[in-house]
Amino acid sequence: MTMDIGKLDDEARNILRGNDRGGYTLPTAGLYPYQWNWDSAFAARGFAAFDAPRAWVELETLFSGQWPNGMVPHILFHKPDPGYFPGPDVWGADLGPIASSGISQPPVAASAARAMLEADPAAGRDRAAGLFPKLLAWHRWFMDWRLDRGAVCITHPWEAGRDNAPDWDGAMAAIDPVGVGEYTRRDTSHVNPEMRPTKDDYDRYIWLVQRGRRLGWDEARMLEYTPFRVADPTMTFILLRAQRDLRAIGQALGEDTAEIDGWIATLEAGAETLSNARLGAFDARDARTGEFADCVSSASFLCWYAGLEAPEMLAVYDRVTAACRYPVPSHDPDSAKFNPRRYWRGPTWGILNMMIGQGLAEQGHEARAEALRRVTADLIAEHGFAEYFDPVTGAPAGGKAFTWTAAVWLTWARPSAEAV
């Protein structure tokens, strides 16, 4: 098909402007009516392509909700929206300056800030300087509370951003969601239920939220008994990358980065604990039992984004990407658990493609990186700015007019895109 780049540029910018709520950006209207943590960092990258001051405001608004312990919540409830579940009344997380959830999300903010600073050092220096201590505190929180053998753990599937990935099935099955009570989901009123997590998944999600609330979201208390704690490739690789990017910001600002150097070494060693010899790939590991999930996911391929060479992963990547027309699928198409339409159990996500592609290019695999960029550009041009896509047919799925897909187009996927 003929690609009208100018029209797609305009549409992407209009999506960002349309989802802008004055200082923060919704992932998409209706389905996600608040500020989501990693969505917001990708939104900043998108705004940076045409409105750098607004991009910095996005990150600053995100950190306005930072807790005293350094944690940056995965949702900030800036304005009431009774149509969303679970809202602030369910979370009961009142430890920060803004009503929020009680968990975090993959820390991509430092990587966004570094890209924005390097794009315009003069204009970005003061903004980056204001964010640096806040980013440092957040990264320290991960190192203090989320490590197992040096790999980064999640304490709720939502914390990974890959909510219903098969990676969590074993750990989730060990939870008996007794006493969760009745509730009404809102997501399935916006999106076909076949594209969303099941009720069995959701019961366990809410049980974990209710447990956190009972414990007052106190990290030490929650660590005494951890019914769900999984060492996660998403978190480990993204935090490792973010530490390298935070170090670069610190060096540009003349800050002491010795502490960050130590964190990087710890995470590099931790990443090796996610190498599953049975799969020949990086995999999630249940920190309670030591068992691997035996899942090759798109997160497995974030190893290059993290700055690891990982040559053994190339053959796995080639096999998985050859299995569908529109890679990278979020779960291995050869797996019995693969579902091309259900959220993180198969669909392709533009944000993962961008990070994987960036990592491939940085590790010298330019041909693979360019092929992935082209297929992502075709996917968006043919099927729009959807939340995610069927990797077999390319059919759009999830929310529409999606912020981070617009950002992916503007900053990486579009032909002749310049890195922002």
Beta strands, then each sheet from edge to edge (+ up, - down):
strand 1: 35-36
strand 2: 75-76
strand 3: 147-148
strand 4: 151-154
strand 5: 230-231
strand 6: 275-276
strand 7: 281-282
strand 8: 285-286
strand 9: 388-389
strand 10: 396-397
sheet 1: 1+ 2-
sheet 2: 3+ 4- 5+ 8-
sheet 3: 6+ 7-
sheet 4: 9+ 10-
end
